[in-house]
């Protein structure tokens, strides 16, 4: 599991220069520069050119830069991929290419040859993608997965529920696949961007399930996601005490320690170390 934080992954339309400029100062761990859903068909060629220039010339700091291209089954997808490959060759920092509606590893193969200089991420938003999540996560070029819960709900013909009951099977399959292969995985968007309580509840649910963070559609959602997916002060304190107690137990020739009345074994130390590494990585982003 990576220590690099992906608590907040904000979609920014690739066609909106003002929004792209504003994104340089936002507290997002990662930005998805979107050439797909957020860009109207007649704006796509201009957005592609604008984004290639912006990612070459502008500084987005330590934020991860992810470009969502159009699917290769559209008239824009191949041109998007070629443009981003050219931007990388010209010095642009693009950390990953996000591929929409990935149904299986073949969809990743088709993009891999077009953009050899960037990692690949997969939008997990189709029924076929859920059923093939393990094979998708195993692809050697894949580094991250993004839940596309809006499109998945459309395919499932499901109704919205605050507990996301209809999403649980798909979310769980993708989480299992991501963890089995060491991939980043971020939860889907929360559409009601003015509903802070609803967003907070869904972030907490996603964090409890094991997601690394949440995709967001509005800067107003950043603070809630960043707080929900960051280790709390209590978690950091517990991690430190677990590590100290376990080291003391080992020095005394024992295999386990006890902290707050609970057994601490090596597996808990792995989690504790990951917690501290994530906290350090979050602090480094703020520097």
N, C-alpha and C positions, 0 to 999 in steps of 0.2 A: 504494500500500500504506500503510495507516495506521500511524503510530508508536505509537498507543495500544496498550499491551500487552494481549494476551488469552492469556497463557501458560497460565493455569489458569482454567477456567470450571466452577464447582462447582454441581451440582444440589442444591437444597434443597427439601424438601417444603413446599408452601404451607400445609399443614394443621398443621405442627408449630411452635407458637409458640416453644418452647425452642430448637429448631434455628435458627429465624429470628433469635432474639436472639443466639445464639452466632456466627452468620455475620457479625455486625458487627465481630467481632474477628479474623476469619480472614484469612490472607494470600492471598486469591483475587483475581485481577485482575477477574473478573466472576462474577456469581451468576446462575444460572438458577433463578428462583422457579417451581417446578413445580406446575401445577394438573392435569397430565395423568397420566402413569404412576405418579407417586409418591403419588397421592391416591386413596383408595378411593371408589367411586361414592357411597356414602351420606355421605361427608365433603366432597364437592366444593362444595356451596353454602356451607357454613361456611368452608371454606378460601378460597374466593373473597372472602368478606367480610373475613376476617382479613387476607388479603394486601393488599387495597385499603387497609385501615387502617394496616397496618405500613408500606407504601411511602409513605403520606402523612405519617406521624408520626415514623418512625424515620430515623436518619442512618446510611447505609451508606458514608459517606466517598466516596472516589474510585472505588470499585468500579462497574463497569458493571452496571446492573440490567436483567435480561432476564426477561420473564414468558412461560413456555410455557403457552399456553391449550390447552384441548381442541379437537379438530377441529370445524369447523362442521357436520360430518355426525353429530355426537353431540348429545345433549339439553343438554349443558352449554356448548358452544363459544360460541354467540352471547351467552349470559349472561356468560361470562368476558370476552369482548371489550367488551361494554357496561360491565361493572364496572370494567375497567381504563381505559376512556375516561373514565368518571366520576371515577375516582381522579386521573387526570391533570388534569382540570378543577378538582379540589379541591386541587391543589398537589403531588400525588405526582410524584416523579421516576422515570419509567419510560423507560429508554433504548430498549427495543425489545420488540416482541411476537414471540415465537417460535411459528411455526405448525407443527404436527406433520404428517408424512407429505405433504409438498408433492409433488404429481405434475406440476404445470405452473404457469405464471403465473396461470391462472384462480383457483387456490387462494389466491394472494396478493391478487388483485383483490377477492375476497369479504371479506377481512379489512380491506383498506386503507380501505374506506369506513366501517367500524365503529370504527376507532381512528385517526382522522386525526392525532392528536398524537404518535404514536410511530413510529419506524422499524420495519421488518419484518425478521425473520430467518426462515430456512427450515430445517426439519429435512429433511435429505437421507437418506432411509431406505427408499425404494422403488425397484424396478427402473425404473418409469416416471420417477421423479425423476432417476435417473442418466441416462437417455436424453434428458431434457429439461433437463439442467443448464444449458446455455447460455442458453436462453430464461428460465429461472428467475433466473439471475444478472443478466440484462439488465433485470429489472423495475425501474422507476424508484424504487420505494419500498424495495427490498431493500438491506440494508447488510451482512448476514452470513449465513453458512451453517454448519450444524452437522451433522456426519456422525452418522447413527444406525446404527451398524454392527451392533447387535444385531438390529434389525428387518430390516436389509438381509440379514443372514445367514439369517434365517428365510425371507425371500422367495426367496433363492437356493438354499435347502436345502443350504448349504455347511457343511463341518466347520471347527472351529477349528484353525488352524495358527499357530504363533508368528510366521511370516513374513507372515501374512495374505494369502496368495496369492489366495484367492477375492475379496478386497476390492480388489485392486489396480486393476482396471478402473474400478470405481465411484469409488474415491478419486481416481484420476487424472483422470477426467472432471470431477469436481466441482472439483478444484484448478485445472484449466485454465479452467473457466468462471469461477471466482472471480477468478483473476488477470486474465483478459481484461476483466473489468468492475470491477476495483478493490474487490472485496468481502473482508471478513474471512472466514476459513474455519478452523474448529477441528475437530480429529480426534475420533473417537468414544471412548467410555469403555473402560476396562480393568476387567473385572469382578472379578478376583481382587485385592481392595484390600489384602490382606496380603502379596501377592507383589511386593516392592519391585524385585527384579531384573527380573521380567517387565514391570512398569510402566515401568521405566527404559529397557528395550530398545525397548518400543513407542513411548515418547516420542521416543527418539532416531531411530527410523525415521520417525515423523511429522515431526520437525523436518528431517531430511534430505530428505524429500519436498517440504517447503515449507509445511506447515501453520503457522498463527500460534500455535496452542496446542492444548490437549487438554481435553475435557470430563471431569469427575471425579465420582465417586459418593461419596467419603469424604474428610474433611479430612486424613486421614493421607497422602493422595496429593499434597497441595499442594506440598510442598518439592521433590519429584522433578520434577514438571511445571514448576515455576517455574525450576528450575536448567536443565532440558533446553532450554527454549525461550527462555532469556535469552542474549544475546551473552556469550561467555566473555571472560575478560581478554585471552586471546591474540587473539581476534577484534577486540576493541576496539583493542588496540595496533596490529594490522595495519591496521585502518581508518584510524587516525590517521596512520600512516606512509605509507599509500597517498595520502591527501589531500595531505599535505605534499610528497611527492615529485612528485605530478602538478602541484601549483601551481608548484613550482620548475621543472619541465619546461616548463610554459606560459610562465613568465617568461623562459625561455631560447629561446622560439620553437619548442619541440618539441611534438609532439602526443601523445607517450606517455612514460611513465616506466618505470623498472625497480625493483622492490622484491623482495628475496629471490630474485633471479634470474628473476623473472616479469614479463612485460609488464603494465603498468597503463594502461588506457584509460579514457575517460569513463564507459563502462558500469560499470566497477569502482568508480568514484567515486560513482555513484548508489547502489550497494549499500553502500559504506562510509558514506555520509551517513545512509542508512536505519539502519544498525547503530548509529551513534552516537545517532541520534534515539530509537531504541528503548531504548538504555541510559539515556538521560536520562529518558525517560518512566517506566521502571521505578524509577529513583531517586526521581522525584517521587512515586510511589505510596507510598513508604516514609516520606515526610516527615510 
